[in-house]
Amino acid sequence: MNTSNLMSRLLAPCALALSLAACSPGNDTQANKTLNIAFFGDNTTLVSVDPFQVYWLEHRVLLRNVAESLTDQDPDSGKIIPWLAKSWDVSDDALTYTFHLREDVTFSNGERFDAKAVKTAFDSDKALATELPATFGATYLAGYDHAEVVDDFTVKLVLSKPNAGFLQATSTTNLAILAPASYALTVKERSLGKIIGTGPFVLESYTPEVGAHLTKRKGYAWASANMKNQGEAHLDAVDVTYIPEESVRNGLFLQGKADILWPRNPFSEVDLKLFQSKGATIQSRSLPGPSLNLFPNTRGERALADKQVRLAVQKSIDRKSYASTVYNAEFPVVQGVFDVTTPYAKSQAAKLAYDPAGAEQLLDLAGWAKGADGYRQKNGKRLTLSYNISPAETAGDVLIQDQLRKVGIDLKLSVVTRAEWVANNSAGNYDLTLNYMTRADPIILQTILDPRSANSSTVATNTYEPAVLDHAKALFDAGITATQSSQRAAAYGDLQDLLIDESSAFPVYERVWQAATSPKVKNFRWTAEGFALLGDIEIGTP
């Protein structure tokens, strides 16, 4: 898309808005109460702002401020705390969750929030998960059977099988509660923004690939304890634009036309210094869930079927150099399979030390000898690993390629379309692939690496040597059926050990999400999911 077309589309929502002040930061007093966010580009393949279907991180930021959940999660401790539910009881067998609801909550259309509304939401989500099992929220609802209305403000959610992550799931954006009227609409209507929540903002409009407009909810008074402002939002409105081009995003921010610059990837050191020189604050938080890991294909005659070769790859990655070179000297170095904000994350830093000499020794033992060209060969075949990339090659990809080259491994970077990437994964046409998802609970790893529930059962299966697969499944089962925190810690700790000891995962970097806020933006804070509580934000004078 060329820049002139983009800018005309960027300005379109403002022309249609109730007030042009929303796009004119210096216009008048009203402008000072409208927050402008410049996001990374919109999702063009999985477009949905329905909480249960939502996938795109940027959409989830909006939804967290429009639709609320039964519980919330403390971003520092990971503890589940009250929100729309005042309290809850969990049965000894962890199959029945009884929620005692607040009695003072309404949806933005005036409907009462009560036990019937909760039952409608969960039963509607279950029906959608049955109809569309690939829907992102389906994994959050695993094991859910039905809801029982005990009285107006007490509801029981009953599971058919244990799901130790279920209580945390009730705190997420994906299991946010919409008004019953929302579920009377079609799936597509909800996906395109026809949603009614209880949050401090109302989603007035959403235009795919262009932007969204949120307005303040009058009378709001039931924030979770994570929000310092327990009443109505300080802002009158929030305007969001989706801008794929980094230079355009950065330009808007530097010109004062965006109050928050929120790209997908962390800022470069050059950009960090530039924004800070203009008085901006850099907000950073590791996204919960898996760090960015590469996963091997251990099947058949592939090179990574040999554990010694996998261990050599593990030792060949200089993660400290990756963090400082691709990002900046203060960027955190990845410590393990999970980012540090994930409950039960276990540091594997000692096992991930850069050791090129050790890698060379392992490759020698595996029979891969270095040739005159510096690459290793065995039986006349070069040690080559294929890595499919979509949509584009990054500086980090090239750095990993260079690091592996130093020990004689030829990493082939193949840029493919998203469809080709999915097809190659499904067919096992790769040596290394990547995947990650965001959720503040280790159970999210099942969506990637448990063949029984993974988005790609092929990738999940290929990740382990056949002899290791059953052990991994057993640890996943132990984690999801645990009834005590200590049991979960043990199961997920053992799973992380297994993945690193077998080199079934190659952590590359901590998935840090960063936003730059202008000097006039006050009280930006992160949620446990890595989003923002817009109801707390104030716009003052720089």
N, C-alpha and C positions, 0 to 999 in steps of 0.2 A: 504494500500500500504506500503511495507517495505521501509526502508530508502535507502538501496542500489539501489533499482529500481527507487526510486524517484530521487536520485542524478544523475543517468544515464540519466533520462529523462530531468532533469534540465539542464544538460550540452549539451544535444542534439542540442538545438537551436544555441548554441555558436559554435558547430562544423560545423554547416551549414551556419553560418553567414559569411559575406564577410571578417571579420577580427576577429581573436581570441582575439584581444585586448579588445573587448567588454566584455569578461569574465575574463580579467586579469587586475584588477584594478591597479596593480603596474608595468605593462609591459613597457609602453612607453608614449610619449606625447599624442598620439591618445587616449590611455585609459582614460586620464584625461578628455576627452570630451564626454565620453559615460557614461550615468547615468544608474545604475543598481537598479531596484526596485523589492523588494521581497514582493509580494502580498499574501493575503489569497488565499485559493484554488479557482479554477475556478468553474463556474456553469456547472453542468453536465446534467441538465434537460432543461434549457432555454438558450441554447447556441446561442448567436447572438451578433455581434458587428456592426450590422446595426443600425444607430441612432434611427429609428422609432420603431424598435423591441427591442432595448437593454433594459435589466432589471438589470443586475448585476452591482453593484456600481463600481467595479474595471474595468469593460469594459467601463463604462461611463467616467472614468478618462482618459483612452486612447483617447476616441472619442472626448472629449472636446478639445484636442490638435491637432486633425486631421480634424474634421468637425466643421464648425462655423455656427452661427445663425444670423438671421436678427437683433436681439437686444442682449444686455447683461444685467446683473442685478448687481448692486452695492452690494457687499457682506456685507457692513456695514449698508447702508440705506434701501436696498431692492428696490431702485429706478431703473426703466428700462432705460437703456442708449443706445446710438447708437453703432452699430457694422458694419455688412455688409450693413445695412440701415443707411443712414445719418440722416434721420428724418422720421416722420410719422404723419398722421392725422387720427383721429378716428371720425366717423360720430356721430351726436347727439344721434342716436338710438343704437349706439355701435354695428352696424351690418356690417360696412364697414371700413376696415383698409387699408389706402393707404400708401405704403412704397416708399420712395425716396432713391434709392440705390447708393452705391459708384460705381464709374466708373473705378476704377483702380484695380479691383480684378479679379484674375483668379484661376481656379481649377488647381490642381497639374498635370493634363494631358494636360494643355494648353487651355482648353475650357474657354470661357469668362463667368464670373458671370454677369447675367443680369436678366431682368424681366422674360424672357422666361424660364430661369433655375429655378427661384423661382416657377413659375407656374408648371413646370414639377415636381418639388419636392413635392409641396403640393398636387397636383392632384394625384400623384403616392401614396403618403401616404394615401390619402383618399380612393383610390381603395384598398389598402392593409387592411385598417381598416374595410372596408366593407366585404372583403374576410375573414379576421381573426379578428373578433371584440374583441377578448381577447388580441390582440397585445397591448403592454404596451403604445405605443404612441397614441393609439386611444382616450384615455381620454383627452390628451392634445389638440386634434384636434376637440373636441366636438363642434358641431354647424357649423363647416366649410362647406361651400357649393361649392364655386368655386373661381378661380382666374381669373382676367382680366388684360391683358397686356395693359397698357396705352401708354407707349412708351418704348424705349430700357431699360431705367433705372427707370421706375415707374410701380409699380404693385399694383393692388387692391385685397385684400383678403376679400371675401364676406361671411358672416355668415347667416344662415337661422334662427338662434335664438340667443339671447344674451348669451355671455360667458365672464363674467367679468375677467376671468383668461386668456383670449386668448393672450393679449399683453405679459404677463409674459411667456406664453407658447412659444412664438416666441424667447425667450431668452434661452430656455433649450436645452440640448444635444439632447433630443428626437425629436425636430423639427429643427435640424441642416440641412443645405442644402448640398446635394451631387451634383456632376456633372451629367448632363443628361445621360452621358454614364453609370453611375452606375445603373440607373433605367432601362436600357436595359438588365441588367443581371437578373438572377433569384433571388428570395427571399433567397434561400439557399446560393447562391454565395456571396451575400452581408453579410449574417449572418456569413460567415466564413472568412470575411476580405476583400472582393473585393469591397472596397469603395474608392471613390475619393472625397476629400474635398478641402477646401481653407486654411486649417490651417497651422501653422508653422512647422508641422511634417507630414510625409507621413507614413501610415501603410504599411510596406513592407511585413510583414507576421504575421499571427496569427495561433497558433496551440492550439486547445482546451486542457485544463488541463496541458499544458506545459508552453506556454509563447507567447510573441509578440515582434516584433522588429520594432521600429520607426526610421526614418531617417530625418534629417533636410531638410526643404523645402528651396531651393535656391530662393532668390528674394522676400521673404515674407516681406510685408510692410503695413499691414492693421489691426493691432491688435486693440482690443477695449481699451477704456480708463482704464480698469481694469488691463491692462498689462503695466508695466513700460517700458519694452523693446519693442519699436514699430517696430523694424526691425527683421532680421533673428534671429533664436534661437541661444543662446550661445553654446548649446550642438550640437555635430555632430549626436548623436544617443541616443536612449533610449532602453534598454533591460529590458523586464518585465518577471518575472517568477511567476507562480502560485504554492504556496506551502502550502498544508493543514496543515502539521505538524508544530506546534508552535516551537518545539525544533530545528527543521531543519532551519526554518526561522531565529530564534534568533541566531543560530550558524553562519550562513552565514554573518549576520550583524556584529557580534562581531569579526569575522575573517577578516572583511574589504572587503568581497566579494559582499556585497550589500550596496549601498549608502543610500537607503531609505528602512526602514522596515515598512510595511504598513499592519497590520493585520485587521481583521474585528472588533474585540472587543477591548475596551480600555485596556491599559497595567495594569498589577497588580502593586502594590506598590513596590514589590521586583524587578520586571523588570525595572520599572522606575528608581530606584536608581542605578541599574546595568548599564543601558545604559548611564545615566547621568554621572556616574563615568568614563565612557570611552569617555566623551566629546560630546556625542550626544545631540541634541536638540529635545525636544518633541513638536511636532506640534499638536494642538488640536482645533477642531471646532465642535460645535453641528450641526448635520445634520438637515436641514430644513424639516418640515413636522411634523407628529405626533411624540410625544415622544413614548417610549415603553409603550403601554397601554395594560392591560388585559381587555377584553370585556366579559360581562356576557351573559348567556342564561337565559332570563326571561320568557320563555314559559312554559306552562303547570304546572305541579306540582313541578317543580324544585325549590330548596331552594332559588335561587336568583330571583325568581318571586316576592318575598317579599322585598319591598323597605327597610324595617328596617334591613334585613339581608345584603343587598347590602351596606347600609350605615355603618353597623358594619364592613364589610370587608374593606371599605375605611379607617376607623379609625384604623384598626388593622395593616396597613402597615406602618412601620417605614422607610420612604424614606431616611432620613438623615443617618440612620444606614446602609441602603442598599448601598448608595453611598460610604461611608467611609470604609465599611467592604469588599464589593465585589471589589472595586477599590482602592481608597486612600482618605486620609483626605481632599485633596483639590478638589476632584471630585464634580462637581456641583450637587445640589439636584434638582430633577425635580420639576417644578413649576406648571405644568398644562398639558392639553391635547396635546399641541404643544410644540416642542422644541423652545428655545428662539430666534433662528435665523429665525423663520417663521414670515413673515409679519402678523400683527394683532394678534399675540400670546398674550394671556391675562394671567397674573399670577393668579393662584388659590391657592397659597401656604397656605393662612389662612384656606381654606376649607380642605386642605390635611394634616393638623397637626396630628401627631401621638397621639391617644387618646384611649388606650386599655380599660381604665375604662368606657369611653363612649360607646365603642363597646360592652362590657359586659352588660351594662345597656340595650342597644337596643336589644340584643339577649334575655335577660330576658323578656323584654316586648313582644317579638315575640313568646314567649312560648318555647324557647329552653333552657332547664335546664342542668346544668353541672352535669355529672355523676361522680362516684368514680374514673374513669379512666382519668378525666379531659376533656373529650369530651362532647359536648352538645347533648342532645337527645330530641325528641318530638314524642309522640305516638310510642315509642319503636324503633324509627329510629334515627341513628346517623347523625349529621349535617356534611355531607361529600360533598366535591366539587371535581369534576373531571377536571383535567387539562392535556391535551395532549401535549407532547413535542416532537419536532423533530429538529435535529437528536439526541441530547443528553441532559441529565440533566446538569444544570449548578449550580455553587455555589449560584447564585442569586435565582434560583428556590427553592433550599433547604432552603435558608434564609427566603423566603416568606412563605414556608411551616411551618417553626418554629415560625414565627411571628403569623400566624393564629392559630397555635396549642395553643399558650398562652391564647387565648380567647375561646378556645374550639372548633375550626373549624378544621376538618380533611381534609386537601388538599391532594388528591391523584395525584401523579406525574406519568403519564403513558408515557413512551418513545415509540414512534411509528415511522414508516417510513414516509417519506414525502407523499407518496400516501395515507397511512392510515390517516394522519393528514388532508389532503384535504377531504377525504371521510367522516371523522367524523364531520368536520365542515359543509359539505354539508347536512349531515343527522341530524345535531343538536345534535350529541352525545358528548356533553361536557357541563360543567358548566362555565368554563373560557377558553378563547382562546386569542391569541395575533395576531396582525397584524400591520405592519407599512410600509410606503413607503416614498421615499425621493423626495421632490419638494419644492421649496421656495415660496409656495403659499398655503393658507389654503384650496383651492379648492380640493387639493389632498385627503382630508378627505372623499370626496364623493366616492372615489374609494374603501373605506373601509366601510363607515357607511350609505350611501344612497342606499336603496334597489333597486332603479331604475338604478343605474350605478355601484354598487359595484361588485368587483370580486366574492364575495360570497353573493348573496342576502339573503341566509339563515342567515348567521352571522349578516348581517346588520339589518335584521328584528328582529332577536332574541335579539339584544342589547337593544331594548327599550320595555317597557311595551306597550301593544296595545294602551293605551290612550295617550301615549307620541309620538308615531311614526309620526302621522300627524304633530305635532308641529315641530319635527325635519326636516321633509321634507320641511315644509314651510320656515324654516330658511335656509336650503340649497338653496332653490329657491331664497330667498331674497339675498343671497350672490352671486349667479351666475348671477343674472339679474341686480345687482346694477351698476349704471353708475358713482357714486361718491365714492371716497375713504371713506368718512364718513359713507356712507350707508353700505359699505362692513365691516367696523370696527364694526358697530352696529350689523349686522347680525351674523358675526362670533363670536363676543363677547357674544351675547345671546346664540349662539349654545354651546360655551364652558361652559357657566353657566349651561345650561340645562344638558349637559353630566355629569358634576360634581354634581350638585344638585340632579339629579336622580340616581347618581352612575351607570350611563350607561357606564362609562369608569373609569378604575383604573390606573392612571399614576404610573409607577414604577420607571423609570429612564430616565434621559436625554441621548439621543443617541449621545454621543460624539464619534467622529471619531478621532483617533490619529495615527500619523506616527512619527517614530524616524528617524531623519536625521543625517548623519555622520558629523563630524566637517568640512569636505571639501565642503559640500553642502550649497550654498548661495542662498538667495532670494526665499525660499519656501513660497508661499502664497496661501490662499484658494480662490476658487470661491464661489459665492452665493449658488451653488448647493452642495458645500462641496467637490469639486475636487481640482486640482492643475493646475496652469499655468506653464507648463513645459518650455515654451519659455522664461520665466524670469530666470530660474534656471541656475546658474553657478557652475562649479566645480573648486575649488581652492585648495590651500594647507591648511591642517589643522592648 
